């Protein structure tokens, strides 16, 4: 009999957490979508510069970058892709969805892409997953906080991908590039949420 209120309380807490996440997603996606083209492009360029100058990038031999949904005003990855390609000494990978999982596949600047399951750009099919682990994994985010929590789109792909690597004892540097308005004080957290190692905005670099 004593366990019933605990279960009800846990269910209520989960409902409140889910509602808070939904509210934050809605608000910040709307703010991001309202960005003017010039603001979006200039912010993305500044973020790319900051990311590429990080010591972690300077020492990386491989990196996994997401392909941005520019119509949703995600931080544009094209400037960073150009920098990585120009460096010539960093292997580049991007996420490819297979069912409910992600894997890293080889990518070069200018490779053709097609819309994925949720509208995200992905390389054309037929590529094999990378068996190793990138030194850096760059992930998209709707919001982040100053404790390394990340709020995505709610499908859990990146949480499962990162959790899978960490369960194997792998330690890639997981980084989220976001605009400064996406950095909030505190985000709700659930047990399966995987924390970030770093956040980069057009104004600052945070490490956790």
Buried (B, 14 or more C-beta within 10 A) or exposed (E): EEEEEEEEEEEEEEEEBEEEBEEBBEEBBEEBEEBEEEEBBEBBBBBBBBBBEBEBBEEBEBBBBBBBBBEBBBBBBBBBBEBBBEBEEBBBBBBBBEEEEBBBBBBEEEBEBEEBEEEBBBBEEEBEEBEEBBBBBBBBBBBBBEEBBBBBBEEBBBBBBBBBBEEEEEEBBBBBBBBEEBBBEEBBBEEEBBBBBBBBBBEEBBEB
